[in-house]
Amino acid sequence: MSAPAARKPSVLFVCVHNAGRSQMAAAFLASMAKGAIEVRSAGSRPADKVNPAAVEAMAEAGIDISAGVPKLLTPEAVEESDVVVTMGCGDECPYFPGKRYEDWVLEDPAGKGVDSVRPIRDEIKARVGQLITELLPAQHPDAQ
């Protein structure tokens, strides 16, 4: 069954552990798009918890991801998303024809302190901002 053309676009952020990069990207997109874009995140091998340095770095940016829980990447999550943004999961990410894929080459924040995570956070925020400008005008010409 096909969805109406006016539905909101959906984005899935994928990294290996779903504990740092993809959690930060999903939180930025949810915050910056203010509900106009459906947001998902997952990992090919999810960690037990969100990276504490990522939590701290995002808190400095005014976004609380402390309640985030790493989730396992499923084919359904990919299938239900319009855009799939991968961050270092390589061949472990399922591929579906007709999806828009982007691979964001970003340093892995795993095992790093907050000082090292801040530049990764800032790069993710900039890329999320660009993604929003690409998605919203095309999907919602009246979006502000």
Backbone bond lengths (Angstrom), bond angles and torsions (degrees), N, CA, C in turn:
res aa  C-N    CA-C-N  psi(-1)  N-CA   C-N-CA  omega(-1)  CA-C   N-CA-C  phi
1 M - - - 1.440 - - 1.511 109.12 -
2 S 1.305 115.74 133.58 1.464 118.68 -175.42 1.525 110.34 -97.26
3 A 1.322 113.57 144.76 1.469 120.38 -179.31 1.525 109.16 -84.37
4 P 1.321 117.54 154.37 1.460 119.86 177.01 1.529 110.58 -65.28
5 A 1.316 116.08 151.43 1.463 121.48 -176.20 1.523 112.41 -63.15
6 A 1.322 117.79 -22.07 1.459 120.91 -175.49 1.533 113.45 -84.50
7 R 1.329 118.20 -0.55 1.468 119.14 -179.21 1.522 110.07 -64.87
8 K 1.332 114.83 158.41 1.454 117.34 -178.41 1.521 110.65 -73.59
9 P 1.320 115.70 147.27 1.456 118.89 176.76 1.528 109.70 -68.10
10 S 1.323 116.39 155.48 1.458 120.45 179.06 1.525 109.66 -127.35
11 V 1.331 114.20 142.33 1.459 121.29 -178.10 1.524 108.82 -127.45
12 L 1.326 115.38 135.94 1.459 122.15 175.63 1.529 107.82 -116.44
13 F 1.321 116.21 123.77 1.458 122.33 175.57 1.518 108.25 -100.36
14 V 1.331 116.62 128.52 1.458 121.22 -175.84 1.519 110.53 -128.49
15 C 1.328 116.06 128.90 1.463 121.23 167.40 1.526 106.76 -137.94
16 V 1.307 117.87 177.66 1.458 119.99 -173.68 1.527 111.78 -62.49
17 H 1.335 116.94 -53.31 1.460 120.14 -172.27 1.525 114.85 -97.41
18 N 1.332 118.43 -10.16 1.471 122.69 -176.68 1.528 109.94 49.90
19 A 1.339 114.91 40.73 1.462 120.19 -176.44 1.521 112.98 -123.53
20 G 1.325 117.02 -12.50 1.458 119.63 -176.64 1.516 112.24 -136.81
21 R 1.330 116.01 -85.16 1.469 121.10 -174.01 1.525 113.37 -57.23
22 S 1.325 117.31 -50.34 1.463 119.33 -176.94 1.525 111.77 -69.51
23 Q 1.333 117.08 -32.78 1.474 120.10 176.53 1.534 110.10 -66.54
24 M 1.345 116.75 -44.00 1.465 119.97 179.29 1.524 110.76 -64.50
25 A 1.334 116.71 -43.46 1.468 120.27 -179.37 1.524 111.26 -62.89
26 A 1.325 117.00 -44.67 1.465 120.42 179.77 1.523 110.88 -62.73
27 A 1.329 116.73 -41.20 1.464 119.99 -179.97 1.528 111.45 -66.52
28 F 1.330 116.57 -41.75 1.472 118.86 176.89 1.524 110.79 -63.20
29 L 1.331 117.53 -43.80 1.460 119.68 -178.58 1.527 110.60 -64.30
30 A 1.316 117.38 -43.99 1.472 120.18 179.25 1.526 110.58 -60.53
31 S 1.323 116.44 -41.59 1.463 121.02 -178.34 1.530 111.83 -71.56
32 M 1.322 116.54 -48.02 1.464 121.19 -173.06 1.527 113.02 -75.86
33 A 1.335 118.04 -31.97 1.469 120.87 -178.39 1.521 111.92 -86.82
34 K 1.333 116.62 -8.72 1.462 122.31 175.56 1.536 113.20 49.36
35 G 1.341 115.92 44.52 1.458 120.15 175.59 1.515 115.69 86.02
36 A 1.325 119.03 -2.99 1.456 121.05 -177.90 1.530 112.92 -79.50
37 I 1.330 116.74 -12.62 1.462 122.12 179.46 1.522 107.76 -130.03
38 E 1.329 116.10 133.56 1.457 120.78 176.05 1.526 108.29 -76.88
39 V 1.331 116.10 134.68 1.460 121.40 -172.59 1.522 111.00 -120.86
40 R 1.342 115.54 133.36 1.465 121.92 174.02 1.517 108.23 -134.57
41 S 1.331 116.33 155.76 1.457 120.30 170.14 1.513 108.51 -145.98
42 A 1.332 115.78 152.59 1.461 120.26 -178.49 1.521 109.05 -162.15
43 G 1.325 114.61 169.69 1.453 120.25 178.97 1.515 111.55 -135.49
44 S 1.328 116.27 150.36 1.458 120.09 178.93 1.528 110.86 -72.79
45 R 1.339 117.37 -29.58 1.474 123.09 174.23 1.525 107.29 -139.25
46 P 1.340 117.77 79.51 1.465 120.83 -172.80 1.527 113.57 -58.88
47 A 1.323 114.31 142.58 1.464 121.44 175.41 1.527 109.16 -77.00
48 D 1.330 115.57 174.67 1.461 121.04 178.20 1.520 112.23 -74.95
49 K 1.346 116.31 -30.01 1.467 120.22 -177.61 1.523 109.37 -153.37
50 V 1.324 115.30 166.01 1.464 121.52 177.46 1.532 108.39 -70.43
51 N 1.311 116.01 140.86 1.461 123.65 -179.82 1.536 110.20 -56.36
52 P 1.345 118.02 121.31 1.473 120.75 -178.27 1.534 113.12 -59.06
53 A 1.333 117.92 -34.05 1.473 120.21 178.15 1.529 110.50 -68.36
54 A 1.335 117.58 -34.75 1.466 120.79 176.00 1.524 109.86 -67.78
55 V 1.333 116.68 -40.32 1.469 120.90 177.72 1.527 109.23 -59.79
56 E 1.340 116.56 -46.54 1.467 120.76 -178.95 1.533 111.40 -64.69
57 A 1.330 116.59 -44.56 1.467 120.34 -179.50 1.528 111.27 -62.40
58 M 1.328 116.92 -39.95 1.464 120.27 179.58 1.526 110.80 -70.75
59 A 1.333 117.50 -35.68 1.474 120.48 177.27 1.525 109.69 -60.93
60 E 1.323 116.53 -37.71 1.473 120.20 176.77 1.528 111.45 -62.98
61 A 1.332 116.61 -27.07 1.465 121.86 178.57 1.531 111.24 -91.03
62 G 1.344 116.40 4.14 1.462 120.19 176.77 1.515 114.85 85.51
63 I 1.339 117.23 16.63 1.468 120.69 -179.37 1.521 108.94 -123.99
64 D 1.330 116.53 127.36 1.461 122.27 -178.39 1.525 109.91 -96.13
65 I 1.330 116.37 113.22 1.468 119.95 175.87 1.528 110.75 -112.84
66 S 1.324 116.79 15.73 1.461 120.73 -175.69 1.529 113.22 -63.28
67 A 1.313 117.74 -24.54 1.462 120.81 -179.70 1.531 112.02 -90.33
68 G 1.331 116.80 0.19 1.465 120.35 -179.50 1.516 111.85 -63.57
69 V 1.321 115.48 146.77 1.457 121.46 178.42 1.530 107.91 -127.84
70 P 1.338 117.91 121.77 1.464 119.34 176.89 1.528 111.22 -57.59
71 K 1.332 115.79 135.73 1.457 122.20 -176.77 1.525 110.35 -119.63
72 L 1.321 116.25 150.31 1.455 122.29 178.50 1.525 110.17 -77.81
73 L 1.307 115.56 133.58 1.458 121.64 176.03 1.527 109.40 -67.80
74 T 1.325 116.01 130.39 1.462 120.85 177.41 1.523 109.44 -122.39
75 P 1.328 117.30 153.01 1.467 118.91 175.46 1.525 111.71 -57.91
76 E 1.349 116.73 -33.14 1.468 120.07 -179.84 1.532 111.63 -63.24
77 A 1.325 116.78 -39.51 1.469 119.98 179.05 1.523 110.69 -61.93
78 V 1.324 116.10 -40.19 1.472 120.03 177.90 1.517 109.72 -67.28
79 E 1.321 115.87 -46.84 1.463 121.01 -177.15 1.529 111.75 -60.42
80 E 1.338 117.25 -34.90 1.462 121.47 -177.03 1.519 113.43 -84.07
81 S 1.326 118.16 -1.81 1.466 121.43 -176.49 1.525 111.05 -106.57
82 D 1.325 115.48 144.74 1.462 120.80 177.26 1.525 111.36 -81.61
83 V 1.332 115.33 -38.76 1.457 121.63 -178.86 1.523 107.91 -123.95
84 V 1.326 116.36 132.15 1.455 122.12 177.07 1.528 106.95 -117.57
85 V 1.334 115.25 115.59 1.458 121.13 179.21 1.514 107.91 -104.69
86 T 1.333 115.85 114.73 1.458 120.51 179.35 1.521 109.66 -98.71
87 M 1.321 114.97 148.55 1.462 122.00 -178.45 1.518 108.53 -137.35
88 G 1.307 115.94 72.23 1.448 119.62 174.31 1.511 116.44 89.29
89 C 1.334 119.45 15.46 1.469 117.79 179.23 1.520 111.78 -95.42
90 G 1.323 117.60 -7.67 1.461 121.79 172.72 1.513 114.23 53.35
91 D 1.327 115.24 -131.44 1.466 121.22 -175.56 1.518 113.85 -72.26
92 E 1.332 117.80 -7.65 1.464 120.01 179.98 1.527 111.98 -76.69
93 C 1.323 117.64 -11.84 1.464 120.93 -179.59 1.523 109.55 -86.85
94 P 1.335 118.03 127.57 1.457 119.49 178.10 1.520 111.47 -66.18
95 Y 1.311 115.68 148.62 1.465 121.47 -179.10 1.516 109.53 -116.82
96 F 1.336 115.46 131.01 1.456 121.18 174.79 1.516 108.38 -123.13
97 P 1.321 118.52 127.26 1.466 120.37 177.09 1.526 110.86 -58.24
98 G 1.305 116.16 145.62 1.461 121.48 177.19 1.513 114.38 89.54
99 K 1.327 117.72 -5.77 1.472 120.99 176.82 1.520 108.56 -91.48
100 R 1.302 115.25 149.73 1.462 120.43 172.72 1.529 107.30 -87.18
101 Y 1.322 115.60 122.79 1.461 121.22 178.37 1.516 109.97 -113.22
102 E 1.312 115.80 137.94 1.459 121.84 171.76 1.513 106.88 -130.29
103 D 1.320 117.01 139.08 1.454 120.61 175.37 1.516 107.52 -112.84
104 W 1.316 116.17 111.64 1.462 121.21 178.65 1.520 107.82 -93.43
105 V 1.326 116.04 112.93 1.450 120.83 178.27 1.521 107.66 -82.39
106 L 1.325 114.92 105.87 1.461 122.40 -177.33 1.515 108.88 -132.67
107 E 1.316 116.34 144.82 1.451 120.47 176.13 1.522 109.59 -61.82
108 D 1.323 116.54 142.34 1.461 121.67 179.11 1.528 108.81 -79.76
109 P 1.341 118.20 122.62 1.465 119.99 -179.54 1.529 114.46 -77.18
110 A 1.333 118.38 -3.21 1.467 120.84 -177.90 1.524 110.85 -56.70
111 G 1.318 115.47 129.01 1.455 120.80 176.73 1.521 115.16 77.99
112 K 1.321 117.87 3.47 1.457 121.62 -178.70 1.529 109.96 -101.69
113 G 1.319 115.73 155.14 1.452 121.18 175.59 1.521 111.11 -81.84
114 V 1.311 116.27 172.25 1.464 121.15 -175.96 1.529 111.98 -61.83
115 D 1.332 118.36 -32.04 1.468 119.94 178.63 1.524 111.39 -61.39
116 S 1.327 116.91 -35.14 1.468 121.35 178.46 1.523 112.29 -81.12
117 V 1.327 117.05 -23.88 1.462 120.95 -177.61 1.533 111.45 -81.79
118 R 1.333 117.68 -28.43 1.481 120.12 -177.92 1.532 113.10 -54.29
119 P 1.352 119.58 -48.22 1.470 117.82 179.95 1.532 112.67 -64.34
120 I 1.330 117.36 -32.80 1.469 120.73 176.87 1.523 108.55 -66.15
121 R 1.330 116.96 -45.53 1.474 122.48 177.57 1.530 110.37 -56.67
122 D 1.332 116.72 -45.97 1.461 120.36 -177.02 1.529 111.79 -66.71
123 E 1.337 116.68 -36.98 1.465 120.71 176.75 1.527 109.96 -66.40
124 I 1.310 117.24 -41.65 1.467 121.10 178.00 1.524 110.24 -62.05
125 K 1.326 117.53 -44.30 1.465 120.56 179.78 1.525 111.10 -59.59
126 A 1.326 117.35 -43.42 1.462 121.18 179.26 1.531 110.99 -62.90
127 R 1.323 116.33 -43.24 1.468 119.73 -179.75 1.524 111.77 -67.79
128 V 1.324 117.08 -37.41 1.466 120.89 177.41 1.533 109.20 -64.34
129 G 1.314 117.16 -42.17 1.465 120.24 177.23 1.518 112.04 -58.10
130 Q 1.325 116.32 -42.69 1.472 120.92 177.90 1.523 110.80 -64.62
131 L 1.322 116.52 -41.77 1.462 121.03 179.41 1.529 110.70 -61.47
132 I 1.317 116.94 -41.33 1.466 120.71 178.73 1.521 110.44 -61.64
133 T 1.327 117.94 -44.77 1.468 119.85 -179.34 1.524 111.22 -64.54
134 E 1.342 117.04 -29.02 1.462 120.04 177.65 1.523 111.87 -76.46
135 L 1.330 116.90 -38.47 1.466 120.15 -174.12 1.514 114.85 -82.95
136 L 1.310 117.57 -43.62 1.461 118.68 -171.70 1.522 114.97 -71.33
137 P 1.320 121.01 -44.50 1.457 117.79 179.09 1.537 112.90 -61.70
138 A 1.323 116.50 -36.34 1.463 119.97 -179.69 1.529 111.33 -69.38
139 Q 1.326 116.45 -37.64 1.459 120.47 -176.23 1.538 112.46 -89.45
140 H 1.321 115.96 -33.43 1.470 120.72 -174.88 1.522 108.90 -134.85
141 P 1.337 118.00 85.79 1.456 120.68 -177.01 1.542 112.93 -58.07
142 D 1.335 117.37 -24.52 1.459 120.47 -179.26 1.513 112.85 -91.80
143 A 1.314 117.83 -0.24 1.478 120.62 -177.51 1.506 109.86 -66.12
144 Q 1.323 114.69 141.32 1.467 120.11 178.99 1.503 109.45 -97.86
